[in-house]
Amino acid sequence: MSQHIAKPRTTAVILAGGTGQRVGLSIPKQLLKIAGKAVIEHTLTTFEQADSIDDIIVLMAPGYVSDVEKIVAKAGFKKVKKIIEGGSTRNETTERAIEALGEGLADGEDLNVLFHDAVRPLLSQRVIDDCVAALERYQAVDVAIPSADTIIVTRTHGEDGEFITEIPDRSRLRRGQTPQAFKLSTIRRAYEVADGDPNFQATDDCSVVLKYLPDVPIHVVAGDEYNMKVTQPVDVFIADKLFQLASMVAPEQVDEAAYRELLTGKTMVIFGGSYGIGKDIAELAESYGSKVYALGRSTTGTHVENPEEVDDALSKAYAETGRIDYVVNTAGVLRIGKLAETDNATIEEALKVNYLAPVQIARSSYKYLAETKGQLLLYTSSSYTRGRAEYSLYSSTKAAMVNLTQALSDEWAGDGIRVNCINPERTATPMRTKAFGQEPAGSLLSSEAVARTSLDVLLSELTGHVIDVRQQDPTAGAAQASGFEAALASVLDRQDGV
C-alpha cells in the first residue's frame, strides 16, 4: 500500500521594507492609499483569498509594524500569522523571513515559500496558483514577462556620457516580477552559501539561488503585464486607474433563503425607484422581506435635486422603521448635444440631477447609515472612462460618481459605511428608450440583471468598488470575474456605452 505524502504548507512572505522616497512620500509607499485602501491591504487581500496559500507573514519597514497590525486587524485577515520588521537591505529582510519561517518546523519538514513585493498589488490568483503548482516539480520559481522594449547595454566614457556596447536579443529577454517561489530548504541553503561571500549583494532572491546554487534550475512562470510595481510617482496614478477600471465580483447568495434572511427587517430607500433599475431593485428587495421606500418624481413626487425633499424622504423612512440600512440612487437624466449649443436650463438640470443630487443624498444619508453600518449605492455609466462628443455633461457627471464613491468609501470607512458604484453596460431602461428609441432585441442588458447584481453588492462587504455588469455574464445579473485583463480590454468596449 502506497503511503500518502501530505503536501507541504505554502506561506506567502510579503516584503514591505520600502520607504517611499522614490515616490516622494514621507511614509512607506506600501501604506499609500490606492482605490480607497493602502497598497499593502490590496496585496494582502489577494493572498488571503488565494486557496493555494495557507498563511502569510509580513516583513515591514522598521517603525511601521503597528500600521500593518492595524490594517490586518481592521480587515480581519485570518492568514496573517506574523508581522515583523524587515532589515536595512533586501537580503537582510529575506534572511529574517527565512529565520521566522523555520521557527516551529519539525526536523526534515519543508515549506513552499512565495516572496512577493508588497507594492505589487495587482497580482492575479492565476500567477499565485501557477507558482505553487510549479513547486511540485521545481525547487525555485520566478515570474517574468517578455520585454516589449529593446534593452541596451551601455558604458560611460567620462564626461562624454553613455554609449551603447551591446543590444541583446530581445526575444530571450524577460522582465522579472514577483512572487519568487522556493522550497524553504533551497532558499535557506542558498543564503547560507552566500553568507560566506564577503562581496555578497543581490536585489532579488532568484539571483541568490542562480549564483550560489548553480545546479538548481529556476523555472519561469508567465507573469502579467499589469502585475506592476508601484515605484515611481506615475505608477501610483496607473495603479489607481487599473483598480478603478477593474471589474469586481459581487458575491451571490447561496439560495433564496439566504437573501430573505439578510433582507428581512431591513430598510432600503431608493431614489429613482419609479421605473427601470430602481423599480426592479425595489421589487426584488420587497420580495425578500425588506421594507422599501421607492421614491420618484412620477410616483411619489420626490425631486432628487431638491435637498429638502431628500431629507424629508429619509427622515420619514427612519421615523416609520427606526433604521435605514441601504440607500440607492438610480435617478438620472440623459441629455445629448453639443455643449456650445446647450442652454443654461439643460446644463443646470444635468448638474443638479446627475451630480448635486447624489452628493446631497450621500450627505443626508450619512447619519442613518452610520447607525446601521449600511451601504450607499451609486450608479455610473460605461462612458465614464472617456468623455464622448455630445455626451460631455452626462459622461463627466458619471465619472464624478466613481470619484465620489472612492472618496466616500475612504472617508466613511471608520464609521463602517460601505459605498459602491454600479457600472452597467448599455441597459434597456425607459431613459435609454426615450433617448435612442427601440433598439435590436438582445443588444441591451436587462434592467432585472442590473437589479440582481445591485442587490448582491448591497449584501456584500465590498466598499470603494466599481462593479461592472456586462451582457455576456455567464449567469444573469452576476458581475463577471474578469479581473484586470478585462479591465484593460473593456476600455475599448466602453467607448460606445452610455
ROFI-639627 format. One record per residue (C-alpha): residue number from 1; x, y, z. Coordinates in pm, whole numbers. Layout:
N
+------+--------+--------+--------+
! resi !      x !      y !      z !
+------+--------+--------+--------+
!  NUM !      X !      Y !      Z !
...
+------+--------+--------+--------+
# end
This chain:
498
+------+--------+--------+--------+
! resi !      x !      y !      z !
+------+--------+--------+--------+
!    1 !      0 !      0 !      0 !
!    2 !    147 !    336 !   -103 !
!    3 !    195 !    588 !    174 !
!    4 !     14 !    920 !    134 !
!    5 !    254 !   1215 !    145 !
!    6 !     96 !   1536 !    265 !
!    7 !    161 !   1847 !     61 !
!    8 !    387 !   2099 !    230 !
!    9 !    228 !   2414 !    363 !
!   10 !    260 !   2724 !    149 !
!   11 !    348 !   3056 !    308 !
!   12 !    340 !   3394 !    136 !
!   13 !    609 !   3635 !    256 !
!   14 !    513 !   3995 !    185 !
!   15 !    824 !   4208 !    154 !
!   16 !    728 !   4560 !    259 !
!   17 !   1058 !   4721 !    351 !
!   18 !   1048 !   5014 !    105 !
!   19 !   1046 !   5372 !    233 !
!   20 !    863 !   5553 !    -47 !
!   21 !   1141 !   5802 !   -116 !
!   22 !   1128 !   5749 !   -494 !
!   23 !    757 !   5827 !   -492 !
!   24 !    829 !   6142 !   -293 !
!   25 !    639 !   6033 !     18 !
!   26 !    704 !   6077 !    386 !
!   27 !    554 !   5733 !    453 !
!   28 !    637 !   5393 !    303 !
!   29 !    474 !   5358 !    -40 !
!   30 !    306 !   5036 !     70 !
!   31 !     92 !   5246 !    306 !
!   32 !    -14 !   5483 !     29 !
!   33 !   -385 !   5457 !    -46 !
!   34 !   -496 !   5345 !   -391 !
!   35 !   -865 !   5290 !   -469 !
!   36 !   -956 !   5361 !   -108 !
!   37 !   -715 !   5115 !     58 !
!   38 !   -347 !   5101 !    147 !
!   39 !   -141 !   4931 !   -124 !
!   40 !    -37 !   4657 !    119 !
!   41 !   -402 !   4587 !    205 !
!   42 !   -478 !   4517 !   -161 !
!   43 !   -177 !   4284 !   -173 !
!   44 !   -271 !   4102 !    147 !
!   45 !   -630 !   4063 !     24 !
!   46 !   -507 !   3879 !   -285 !
!   47 !   -312 !   3625 !    -79 !
!   48 !   -585 !   3599 !    185 !
!   49 !   -827 !   3494 !    -88 !
!   50 !   -586 !   3250 !   -258 !
!   51 !   -687 !   2888 !   -194 !
!   52 !   -329 !   2773 !   -252 !
!   53 !   -189 !   2992 !     30 !
!   54 !   -202 !   2861 !    388 !
!   55 !    -56 !   3152 !    580 !
!   56 !    117 !   3488 !    542 !
!   57 !    398 !   3674 !    714 !
!   58 !    482 !   4039 !    656 !
!   59 !    827 !   4198 !    671 !
!   60 !    753 !   4567 !    724 !
!   61 !    974 !   4875 !    717 !
!   62 !   1115 !   4950 !   1065 !
!   63 !    887 !   5174 !   1268 !
!   64 !    571 !   5086 !   1077 !
!   65 !    481 !   4739 !   1207 !
!   66 !    194 !   4878 !   1412 !
!   67 !     43 !   5038 !   1100 !
!   68 !     22 !   4697 !    932 !
!   69 !   -113 !   4538 !   1251 !
!   70 !   -400 !   4788 !   1245 !
!   71 !   -472 !   4718 !    877 !
!   72 !   -473 !   4342 !    937 !
!   73 !   -700 !   4371 !   1241 !
!   74 !   -947 !   4600 !   1068 !
!   75 !   -962 !   4389 !    751 !
!   76 !   -995 !   4068 !    951 !
!   77 !   -721 !   3880 !    766 !
!   78 !   -704 !   3529 !    911 !
!   79 !   -396 !   3403 !    729 !
!   80 !   -152 !   3669 !    852 !
!   81 !     45 !   3495 !   1129 !
!   82 !    341 !   3727 !   1182 !
!   83 !    429 !   4090 !   1118 !
!   84 !    795 !   4164 !   1185 !
!   85 !   1046 !   4434 !   1097 !
!   86 !   1246 !   4394 !    780 !
!   87 !   1615 !   4460 !    751 !
!   88 !   1811 !   4751 !    607 !
!   89 !   1859 !   4565 !    276 !
!   90 !   1653 !   4326 !     66 !
!   91 !   1894 !   4042 !    151 !
!   92 !   1872 !   4107 !    523 !
!   93 !   1491 !   4118 !    502 !
!   94 !   1481 !   3781 !    326 !
!   95 !   1716 !   3630 !    586 !
!   96 !   1486 !   3749 !    864 !
!   97 !   1194 !   3590 !    682 !
!   98 !   1382 !   3260 !    644 !
!   99 !   1458 !   3260 !   1016 !
!  100 !   1094 !   3329 !   1103 !
!  101 !    974 !   3058 !    866 !
!  102 !   1199 !   2800 !   1028 !
!  103 !   1058 !   2853 !   1375 !
!  104 !    848 !   2558 !   1489 !
!  105 !    929 !   2334 !   1193 !
!  106 !    993 !   1968 !   1269 !
!  107 !   1318 !   1807 !   1158 !
!  108 !   1305 !   1734 !    788 !
!  109 !    988 !   1939 !    737 !
!  110 !    988 !   2173 !    439 !
!  111 !    769 !   2461 !    324 !
!  112 !    669 !   2624 !     -1 !
!  113 !    753 !   2994 !     20 !
!  114 !    638 !   3275 !   -207 !
!  115 !    826 !   3606 !   -169 !
!  116 !    619 !   3894 !   -304 !
!  117 !    671 !   4269 !   -318 !
!  118 !    405 !   4446 !   -113 !
!  119 !    397 !   4721 !   -376 !
!  120 !    272 !   4484 !   -647 !
!  121 !    -99 !   4499 !   -552 !
!  122 !   -238 !   4386 !   -889 !
!  123 !   -120 !   4026 !   -864 !
!  124 !   -363 !   3768 !  -1004 !
!  125 !   -476 !   3442 !   -848 !
!  126 !   -359 !   3266 !  -1163 !
!  127 !      5 !   3363 !  -1105 !
!  128 !     -9 !   3254 !   -741 !
!  129 !   -158 !   2918 !   -832 !
!  130 !     94 !   2864 !  -1113 !
!  131 !    385 !   2933 !   -875 !
!  132 !    256 !   2687 !   -615 !
!  133 !    191 !   2425 !   -881 !
!  134 !    544 !   2469 !  -1021 !
!  135 !    693 !   2398 !   -675 !
!  136 !    562 !   2043 !   -707 !
!  137 !    836 !   1986 !   -968 !
!  138 !   1097 !   2257 !   -908 !
!  139 !   1283 !   2397 !   -608 !
!  140 !   1294 !   2756 !   -737 !
!  141 !   1045 !   2953 !   -947 !
!  142 !   1050 !   3303 !  -1090 !
!  143 !    774 !   3507 !  -1254 !
!  144 !    852 !   3705 !  -1569 !
!  145 !    703 !   3860 !  -1882 !
!  146 !    858 !   3927 !  -2224 !
!  147 !   1022 !   4265 !  -2269 !
!  148 !    836 !   4492 !  -2508 !
!  149 !   1129 !   4733 !  -2513 !
!  150 !   1469 !   4693 !  -2674 !
!  151 !   1728 !   4660 !  -2398 !
!  152 !   2066 !   4824 !  -2444 !
!  153 !   2390 !   4778 !  -2251 !
!  154 !   2593 !   5096 !  -2205 !
!  155 !   2927 !   5212 !  -2077 !
!  156 !   3015 !   5560 !  -1954 !
!  157 !   3308 !   5742 !  -2111 !
!  158 !   3398 !   6021 !  -1871 !
!  159 !   3220 !   6348 !  -1937 !
!  160 !   3105 !   6230 !  -2281 !
!  161 !   2821 !   6030 !  -2123 !
!  162 !   2691 !   5683 !  -2208 !
!  163 !   2750 !   5478 !  -2521 !
!  164 !   2592 !   5151 !  -2636 !
!  165 !   2817 !   4848 !  -2607 !
!  166 !   2562 !   4574 !  -2672 !
!  167 !   2200 !   4518 !  -2777 !
!  168 !   2089 !   4174 !  -2652 !
!  169 !   1841 !   3963 !  -2846 !
!  170 !   1504 !   4085 !  -2719 !
!  171 !   1335 !   3751 !  -2788 !
!  172 !   1528 !   3599 !  -2497 !
!  173 !   1485 !   3887 !  -2255 !
!  174 !   1227 !   3883 !  -1977 !
!  175 !   1122 !   4136 !  -1715 !
!  176 !   1125 !   3981 !  -1371 !
!  177 !    830 !   4018 !  -1136 !
!  178 !    724 !   3861 !   -809 !
!  179 !    630 !   3627 !   -647 !
!  180 !    955 !   3434 !   -645 !
!  181 !    884 !   3090 !   -507 !
!  182 !   1111 !   2835 !   -338 !
!  183 !   1129 !   2532 !   -122 !
!  184 !   1233 !   2680 !    212 !
!  185 !   1525 !   2438 !    233 !
!  186 !   1653 !   2562 !   -104 !
!  187 !   1644 !   2936 !    -38 !
!  188 !   1786 !   2879 !    310 !
!  189 !   2079 !   2682 !    167 !
!  190 !   2143 !   2950 !    -98 !
!  191 !   2171 !   3220 !    167 !
!  192 !   2393 !   3003 !    385 !
!  193 !   2639 !   2969 !     96 !
!  194 !   2606 !   3340 !     12 !
!  195 !   2692 !   3438 !    369 !
!  196 !   3041 !   3303 !    303 !
!  197 !   3093 !   3555 !     23 !
!  198 !   3228 !   3886 !    161 !
!  199 !   3106 !   4064 !   -154 !
!  200 !   2752 !   3922 !   -140 !
!  201 !   2475 !   4153 !   -253 !
!  202 !   2161 !   4091 !   -454 !
!  203 !   1838 !   4272 !   -535 !
!  204 !   1622 !   3960 !   -562 !
!  205 !   1620 !   3603 !   -432 !
!  206 !   1634 !   3406 !   -758 !
!  207 !   1971 !   3565 !   -832 !
!  208 !   2098 !   3427 !   -499 !
!  209 !   1996 !   3075 !   -599 !
!  210 !   2134 !   3123 !   -951 !
!  211 !   2477 !   3233 !   -824 !
!  212 !   2524 !   3018 !   -517 !
!  213 !   2328 !   2704 !   -612 !
!  214 !   2405 !   2686 !   -986 !
!  215 !   2286 !   2326 !  -1011 !
!  216 !   1931 !   2419 !   -906 !
!  217 !   1715 !   2501 !  -1213 !
!  218 !   1491 !   2806 !  -1178 !
!  219 !   1160 !   2755 !  -1356 !
!  220 !    987 !   3059 !  -1509 !
!  221 !    612 !   3114 !  -1471 !
!  222 !    440 !   3358 !  -1706 !
!  223 !    355 !   3681 !  -1528 !
!  224 !    107 !   3954 !  -1615 !
!  225 !    168 !   4293 !  -1773 !
!  226 !    -49 !   4458 !  -1506 !
!  227 !    144 !   4296 !  -1216 !
!  228 !    327 !   4627 !  -1190 !
!  229 !    546 !   4755 !   -911 !
!  230 !    447 !   5089 !   -758 !
!  231 !    787 !   5258 !   -756 !
!  232 !    764 !   5591 !   -938 !
!  233 !    502 !   5866 !   -899 !
!  234 !    343 !   5773 !  -1234 !
!  235 !    295 !   5416 !  -1105 !
!  236 !     62 !   5545 !   -834 !
!  237 !   -160 !   5702 !  -1097 !
!  238 !   -157 !   5397 !  -1325 !
!  239 !   -230 !   5152 !  -1043 !
!  240 !   -520 !   5365 !   -921 !
!  241 !   -669 !   5375 !  -1271 !
!  242 !   -635 !   4998 !  -1311 !
!  243 !   -824 !   4945 !   -985 !
!  244 !  -1084 !   5196 !  -1099 !
!  245 !  -1137 !   5014 !  -1429 !
!  246 !  -1128 !   4659 !  -1297 !
!  247 !  -1445 !   4456 !  -1275 !
!  248 !  -1514 !   4334 !   -926 !
!  249 !  -1722 !   4032 !   -833 !
!  250 !  -2044 !   4079 !   -643 !
!  251 !  -2076 !   3755 !   -443 !
!  252 !  -2415 !   3593 !   -487 !
!  253 !  -2610 !   3438 !   -202 !
!  254 !  -2633 !   3059 !   -199 !
!  255 !  -3012 !   3044 !   -230 !
!  256 !  -3336 !   3237 !   -196 !
!  257 !  -3349 !   3171 !    176 !
!  258 !  -3016 !   3347 !    224 !
!  259 !  -3146 !   3663 !     55 !
!  260 !  -3455 !   3653 !    272 !
!  261 !  -3256 !   3606 !    591 !
!  262 !  -3029 !   3903 !    511 !
!  263 !  -3301 !   4141 !    395 !
!  264 !  -3594 !   4068 !    627 !
!  265 !  -3645 !   4360 !    862 !
!  266 !  -3402 !   4586 !    675 !
!  267 !  -3498 !   4928 !    537 !
!  268 !  -3400 !   5035 !    186 !
!  269 !  -3452 !   5381 !     40 !
!  270 !  -3432 !   5404 !   -340 !
!  271 !  -3418 !   5737 !   -518 !
!  272 !  -3517 !   5691 !   -881 !
!  273 !  -3736 !   5398 !   -786 !
!  274 !  -4029 !   5479 !  -1016 !
!  275 !  -3915 !   5265 !  -1306 !
!  276 !  -3624 !   5083 !  -1465 !
!  277 !  -3339 !   4956 !  -1248 !
!  278 !  -3463 !   5131 !   -934 !
!  279 !  -3811 !   4978 !   -962 !
!  280 !  -3664 !   4632 !  -1021 !
!  281 !  -3440 !   4662 !   -713 !
!  282 !  -3741 !   4766 !   -506 !
!  283 !  -3948 !   4468 !   -617 !
!  284 !  -3661 !   4225 !   -553 !
!  285 !  -3585 !   4362 !   -208 !
!  286 !  -3953 !   4363 !   -110 !
!  287 !  -3991 !   4002 !   -222 !
!  288 !  -3718 !   3910 !     29 !
!  289 !  -3883 !   4090 !    321 !
!  290 !  -3718 !   4431 !    310 !
!  291 !  -3915 !   4747 !    382 !
!  292 !  -3859 !   4955 !     69 !
!  293 !  -3924 !   5322 !      2 !
!  294 !  -3917 !   5356 !   -377 !
!  295 !  -3914 !   5728 !   -447 !
!  296 !  -3951 !   5902 !   -780 !
!  297 !  -4077 !   6212 !   -947 !
!  298 !  -4360 !   6034 !  -1130 !
!  299 !  -4478 !   5821 !   -835 !
!  300 !  -4412 !   5990 !   -502 !
!  301 !  -4339 !   6337 !   -637 !
!  302 !  -3985 !   6325 !   -496 !
!  303 !  -3740 !   6551 !   -679 !
!  304 !  -3383 !   6439 !   -602 !
!  305 !  -3249 !   6779 !   -700 !
!  306 !  -3436 !   6928 !   -405 !
!  307 !  -3233 !   6875 !    -82 !
!  308 !  -3538 !   6931 !    140 !
!  309 !  -3732 !   6655 !    -33 !
!  310 !  -3437 !   6417 !      3 !
!  311 !  -3411 !   6497 !    374 !
!  312 !  -3785 !   6452 !    423 !
!  313 !  -3788 !   6114 !    244 !
!  314 !  -3507 !   5978 !    458 !
!  315 !  -3645 !   6112 !    786 !
!  316 !  -3986 !   5962 !    707 !
!  317 !  -3837 !   5619 !    636 !
!  318 !  -3637 !   5636 !    958 !
!  319 !  -3936 !   5753 !   1165 !
!  320 !  -4151 !   5466 !   1039 !
!  321 !  -3898 !   5182 !   1063 !
!  322 !  -3636 !   5306 !   1311 !
!  323 !  -3349 !   5232 !   1073 !
!  324 !  -3208 !   5281 !    722 !
!  325 !  -2975 !   5007 !    603 !
!  326 !  -2938 !   5082 !    235 !
!  327 !  -2966 !   5397 !     27 !
!  328 !  -2969 !   5356 !   -352 !
!  329 !  -2969 !   5631 !   -614 !
!  330 !  -3058 !   5533 !   -970 !
!  331 !  -3205 !   5872 !  -1063 !
!  332 !  -3050 !   6042 !  -1363 !
!  333 !  -3114 !   6236 !  -1681 !
!  334 !  -2954 !   6182 !  -2022 !
!  335 !  -2912 !   6494 !  -2230 !
!  336 !  -2727 !   6459 !  -2559 !
!  337 !  -2598 !   6750 !  -2765 !
!  338 !  -2308 !   6984 !  -2833 !
!  339 !  -2218 !   7181 !  -2523 !
!  340 !  -2187 !   7511 !  -2709 !
!  341 !  -2546 !   7469 !  -2826 !
!  342 !  -2688 !   7359 !  -2490 !
!  343 !  -2899 !   7611 !  -2299 !
!  344 !  -2842 !   7701 !  -1937 !
!  345 !  -3157 !   7526 !  -1815 !
!  346 !  -3042 !   7192 !  -1961 !
!  347 !  -2694 !   7230 !  -1813 !
!  348 !  -2838 !   7318 !  -1473 !
!  349 !  -3076 !   7021 !  -1481 !
!  350 !  -2797 !   6776 !  -1569 !
!  351 !  -2572 !   6903 !  -1294 !
!  352 !  -2845 !   6911 !  -1032 !
!  353 !  -2986 !   6564 !  -1105 !
!  354 !  -2670 !   6375 !  -1203 !
!  355 !  -2419 !   6532 !   -965 !
!  356 !  -2557 !   6756 !   -692 !
!  357 !  -2843 !   6518 !   -608 !
!  358 !  -2614 !   6219 !   -534 !
!  359 !  -2393 !   6446 !   -325 !
!  360 !  -2693 !   6565 !   -124 !
!  361 !  -2830 !   6210 !    -92 !
!  362 !  -2492 !   6096 !     39 !
!  363 !  -2468 !   6380 !    288 !
!  364 !  -2823 !   6330 !    415 !
!  365 !  -2782 !   5951 !    436 !
!  366 !  -2464 !   5957 !    641 !
!  367 !  -2613 !   5972 !    991 !
!  368 !  -2859 !   5691 !    917 !
!  369 !  -2605 !   5460 !    753 !
!  370 !  -2350 !   5522 !   1028 !
!  371 !  -2607 !   5391 !   1277 !
!  372 !  -2667 !   5065 !   1089 !
!  373 !  -2321 !   5033 !    926 !
!  374 !  -2509 !   5026 !    599 !
!  375 !  -2431 !   5099 !    238 !
!  376 !  -2476 !   5375 !    -17 !
!  377 !  -2503 !   5252 !   -377 !
!  378 !  -2448 !   5489 !   -669 !
!  379 !  -2455 !   5437 !  -1045 !
!  380 !  -2217 !   5539 !  -1318 !
!  381 !  -2218 !   5482 !  -1693 !
!  382 !  -1996 !   5281 !  -1922 !
!  383 !  -1891 !   5614 !  -2078 !
!  384 !  -1722 !   5732 !  -1758 !
!  385 !  -1375 !   5617 !  -1871 !
!  386 !  -1367 !   5851 !  -2167 !
!  387 !  -1581 !   6153 !  -2245 !
!  388 !  -1750 !   6138 !  -2585 !
!  389 !  -1860 !   6410 !  -2820 !
!  390 !  -2214 !   6533 !  -2742 !
!  391 !  -2213 !   6346 !  -2408 !
!  392 !  -1998 !   6595 !  -2217 !
!  393 !  -2249 !   6665 !  -1939 !
!  394 !  -2355 !   6303 !  -1893 !
!  395 !  -2010 !   6143 !  -1913 !
!  396 !  -1845 !   6396 !  -1684 !
!  397 !  -2110 !   6368 !  -1413 !
!  398 !  -2095 !   5987 !  -1432 !
!  399 !  -1716 !   5997 !  -1397 !
!  400 !  -1776 !   6210 !  -1088 !
!  401 !  -1983 !   5927 !   -937 !
!  402 !  -1678 !   5699 !   -950 !
!  403 !  -1460 !   5953 !   -771 !
!  404 !  -1736 !   6027 !   -520 !
!  405 !  -1768 !   5654 !   -448 !
!  406 !  -1396 !   5609 !   -386 !
!  407 !  -1366 !   5925 !   -178 !
!  408 !  -1663 !   5848 !     46 !
!  409 !  -1565 !   5482 !     93 !
!  410 !  -1237 !   5609 !    236 !
!  411 !  -1392 !   5896 !    430 !
!  412 !  -1663 !   5678 !    587 !
!  413 !  -1461 !   5361 !    640 !
!  414 !  -1410 !   5441 !   1006 !
!  415 !  -1787 !   5459 !   1051 !
!  416 !  -1839 !   5118 !    891 !
!  417 !  -2034 !   5260 !    596 !
!  418 !  -1976 !   5091 !    261 !
!  419 !  -2001 !   5287 !    -63 !
!  420 !  -2004 !   5125 !   -406 !
!  421 !  -2089 !   5213 !   -764 !
!  422 !  -2260 !   5000 !  -1031 !
!  423 !  -2139 !   5039 !  -1390 !
!  424 !  -2396 !   4872 !  -1615 !
!  425 !  -2338 !   4807 !  -1981 !
!  426 !  -2599 !   4960 !  -2212 !
!  427 !  -2924 !   4870 !  -2038 !
!  428 !  -3284 !   4856 !  -2154 !
!  429 !  -3441 !   5130 !  -1942 !
!  430 !  -3713 !   5386 !  -2017 !
!  431 !  -3449 !   5662 !  -2005 !
!  432 !  -3246 !   5492 !  -2278 !
!  433 !  -3552 !   5417 !  -2490 !
!  434 !  -3654 !   5781 !  -2468 !
!  435 !  -3308 !   5887 !  -2590 !
!  436 !  -3247 !   5624 !  -2859 !
!  437 !  -3581 !   5468 !  -2942 !
!  438 !  -3630 !   5094 !  -2980 !
!  439 !  -3301 !   4904 !  -3029 !
!  440 !  -3245 !   4549 !  -3162 !
!  441 !  -3365 !   4273 !  -2931 !
!  442 !  -3085 !   4117 !  -2733 !
!  443 !  -2847 !   4410 !  -2783 !
!  444 !  -2907 !   4553 !  -2436 !
!  445 !  -2861 !   4429 !  -2081 !
!  446 !  -3186 !   4380 !  -1892 !
!  447 !  -3264 !   4610 !  -1601 !
!  448 !  -3355 !   4299 !  -1396 !
!  449 !  -2998 !   4169 !  -1434 !
!  450 !  -2856 !   4500 !  -1311 !
!  451 !  -3102 !   4498 !  -1021 !
!  452 !  -2992 !   4148 !   -915 !
!  453 !  -2625 !   4246 !   -917 !
!  454 !  -2713 !   4564 !   -726 !
!  455 !  -2876 !   4355 !   -455 !
!  456 !  -2571 !   4128 !   -436 !
!  457 !  -2346 !   4432 !   -395 !
!  458 !  -2567 !   4574 !   -119 !
!  459 !  -2541 !   4245 !     70 !
!  460 !  -2164 !   4217 !     23 !
!  461 !  -1873 !   4356 !    225 !
!  462 !  -1735 !   4536 !    -81 !
!  463 !  -1661 !   4907 !    -48 !
!  464 !  -1500 !   5161 !   -277 !
!  465 !  -1553 !   4947 !   -586 !
!  466 !  -1693 !   4999 !   -932 !
!  467 !  -1881 !   4684 !  -1027 !
!  468 !  -1926 !   4617 !  -1397 !
!  469 !  -2240 !   4440 !  -1514 !
!  470 !  -2196 !   4312 !  -1866 !
!  471 !  -2438 !   4139 !  -2101 !
!  472 !  -2207 !   3845 !  -2165 !
!  473 !  -2206 !   3747 !  -1798 !
!  474 !  -2245 !   3367 !  -1770 !
!  475 !  -2519 !   3398 !  -1510 !
!  476 !  -2795 !   3658 !  -1514 !
!  477 !  -2703 !   3956 !  -1303 !
!  478 !  -2364 !   3831 !  -1187 !
!  479 !  -2074 !   4073 !  -1224 !
!  480 !  -1818 !   3886 !  -1430 !
!  481 !  -1494 !   3794 !  -1255 !
!  482 !  -1286 !   3919 !  -1544 !
!  483 !  -1016 !   4088 !  -1338 !
!  484 !   -761 !   4332 !  -1469 !
!  485 !   -731 !   4173 !  -1814 !
!  486 !  -1095 !   4256 !  -1874 !
!  487 !  -1041 !   4600 !  -1723 !
!  488 !   -788 !   4678 !  -1991 !
!  489 !   -982 !   4516 !  -2274 !
!  490 !  -1315 !   4667 !  -2180 !
!  491 !  -1190 !   5025 !  -2210 !
!  492 !  -1234 !   4991 !  -2585 !
!  493 !  -1575 !   4831 !  -2545 !
!  494 !  -1695 !   5119 !  -2331 !
!  495 !  -1634 !   5388 !  -2591 !
!  496 !  -1979 !   5321 !  -2736 !
!  497 !  -2151 !   5289 !  -2399 !
!  498 !  -2382 !   5540 !  -2237 !
+------+--------+--------+--------+
# end
